[in-house]
């Protein structure tokens, strides 16, 4: 996981049942950011919501970026 604002990284152990929203909450809390104002970027895709990681295109070793929600949050 990378904070797009600062470039800092943190390694997270995630489970297939974790949702995108849970990942955003964990990362935002870690970096002391407002949870509702951020989304994840994976490649060129913006991720948010209750989709479990198992149903997403995210794979072990992928780098996700925590970015400000481009639609506002």
PyMOL commands that set and color helices and strands:
alter all, ss='L'
color gray80, all
select helices_A, chain A and resi 20-30+35-37+53-55
alter helices_A, ss='H'
color red, helices_A
select strands_A, chain A and resi 2-3+38-42+45-47+65-68
alter strands_A, ss='S'
color yellow, strands_A
deselect
rebuild
show_as cartoon
